[in-house]
């Protein structure tokens, strides 16, 4: 979902983002303030977070952490969207961050695979093929914001698996 700045109750800036932890997370530590392609910038934030967190935990615990980050996202995205007056404002990028960290967890090692994963995830997140588009339009609040990106992650992982099977 996209929105214009004229629909906003508040025009987000650094003061807004830094004034509450929910906003800081929702805006991806500031990545969502980028004037062009905030979703892409948010997705990029997923790389260092993944590279920092994933090696520090066993796989099963890391997945549990991702589930917790998803649940946190439902709350921070819902709260921040309500404060802005637009539930899925483009600067709210926590959904991209968490979904892309999930993608990276299952992505084969190597620069090629990570760049391909990033590109495919952005493609599916922007294009929103069905049923992503359906859920983007019908599920509201924080869960709706987070869920369509998890579906984009699923499409990305399926595509990566198909590409890997063709190449190997």
C-alpha positions in Angstrom: 0.0 0.0 0.0 1.3 3.5 -0.8 0.2 6.8 0.6 0.9 10.4 0.0 2.3 12.7 2.6 -1.0 14.7 2.5 -2.8 11.8 4.2 -0.4 11.8 7.2 -1.3 13.2 10.6 2.4 13.8 11.3 5.2 14.1 8.8 7.9 11.8 10.2 11.4 13.1 10.8 14.3 12.1 13.1 12.6 13.8 16.1 9.5 11.7 15.6 11.5 8.4 15.0 13.8 8.9 18.0 11.0 10.0 20.4 9.7 6.4 21.0 11.3 2.9 20.7 8.3 1.6 18.7 8.9 4.3 16.1 12.6 3.6 16.0 12.0 0.0 15.2 9.1 0.6 12.8 11.3 3.0 10.8 14.2 0.5 10.8 16.5 2.7 13.0 16.0 5.5 10.5 16.2 3.7 7.2 12.5 4.4 6.6 13.2 8.1 6.6 15.1 7.9 3.2 13.1 9.9 0.8 13.4 7.4 -2.1 12.9 3.7 -1.8 12.6 3.4 2.0 11.5 -0.2 1.7 14.7 -1.0 -0.2 16.8 0.8 2.5 14.9 -1.1 5.2 15.6 -4.4 3.4 19.3 -3.5 3.4 19.2 -3.1 7.2 18.3 -6.8 7.3 21.8 -7.7 6.1 23.8 -6.4 9.1 21.2 -7.4 11.6 21.2 -10.9 10.2 25.0 -11.1 10.0 25.3 -10.0 13.6 22.5 -12.1 15.1 22.5 -15.4 13.2 26.0 -16.6 14.0 25.4 -16.0 17.7 22.5 -18.4 18.1 21.7 -22.0 17.2 19.4 -22.2 14.2 16.2 -23.1 16.2 16.8 -20.3 18.6 17.3 -17.8 15.8 14.0 -18.9 14.3 12.3 -18.3 17.6 14.0 -14.8 17.7 12.6 -14.1 14.3 9.1 -15.1 15.5 9.6 -12.7 18.4 10.8 -9.9 16.0 7.7 -10.6 13.9 5.4 -10.2 16.9 7.3 -7.1 17.9 6.7 -5.8 14.4 3.0 -6.3 14.6 2.9 -4.0 17.6 5.4 -1.4 16.5 4.0 -1.2 12.9 0.4 -0.9 14.3 1.2 1.7 16.8 3.3 3.8 14.5 0.8 3.5 11.7 -2.0 4.7 14.0 0.2 7.7 15.1 0.9 8.6 11.5 -2.8 8.1 10.4 -1.6 5.7 7.7 -1.3 2.1 8.7 1.1 1.0 6.0 3.2 4.1 5.5 6.1 3.5 3.2 8.6 4.6 5.9 7.5 1.8 8.2 10.1 -0.8 7.2 10.4 -3.2 10.1 8.3 -5.7 8.0 11.0 -5.7 5.3 13.8 -6.1 7.8 12.3 -9.1 9.6 11.0 -10.8 6.4 14.4 -10.4 4.7 16.3 -11.8 7.7 14.1 -14.9 7.3 15.1 -15.0 3.6 18.8 -14.7 4.5 18.5 -17.6 7.0 17.5 -20.0 4.2 19.6 -18.4 1.4 22.6 -20.4 0.2 26.0 -19.0 1.3 27.8 -16.6 -1.0 27.5 -13.1 -2.4 25.7 -14.2 -5.6 22.9 -15.8 -3.6 22.5 -12.9 -1.2 22.3 -10.4 -4.0 19.8 -12.6 -5.8 17.8 -13.0 -2.6 17.7 -9.3 -2.1 16.7 -8.6 -5.7 13.9 -11.2 -5.7 12.6 -10.1 -2.3 12.4 -6.5 -3.5 10.7 -7.6 -6.7 8.0 -9.6 -4.9 7.5 -7.0 -2.2 7.0 -4.3 -4.8 5.1 -6.3 -7.4 2.9 -8.1 -4.9 1.6 -11.1 -6.9 -1.4 -12.9 -5.6 -2.1 -13.8 -2.8 0.3 -11.1 -1.5 -1.8 -8.4 -3.1 -5.0 -9.9 -1.6 -3.6 -9.9 2.0 -2.0 -6.4 1.5 -5.5 -5.0 0.7 -7.6 -7.0 3.1 -5.5 -7.5 6.3 -5.1 -4.3 8.3 -3.1 -3.1 11.2 0.3 -4.4 12.2 -0.4 -8.0 11.3 -1.4 -6.9 7.8 1.8 -4.8 7.5 4.0 -7.7 8.6 2.2 -10.6 6.8 2.5 -9.5 3.2 6.2 -9.3 3.5 6.4 -12.8 5.0 4.5 -13.9 1.9 7.1 -12.1 -0.3 9.8 -13.9 1.6 8.1 -17.2 0.8 8.0 -16.4 -2.9 11.6 -15.4 -2.7 12.6 -18.6 -1.1 10.6 -20.7 -3.5 12.3 -18.9 -6.4 15.7 -19.4 -4.9 15.1 -23.1 -4.5 14.0 -23.4 -8.1 17.0 -21.4 -9.4 19.4 -23.5 -7.2 17.9 -26.8 -8.5 18.4 -25.6 -12.1 21.9 -24.4 -11.6 23.2 -27.4 -9.6 
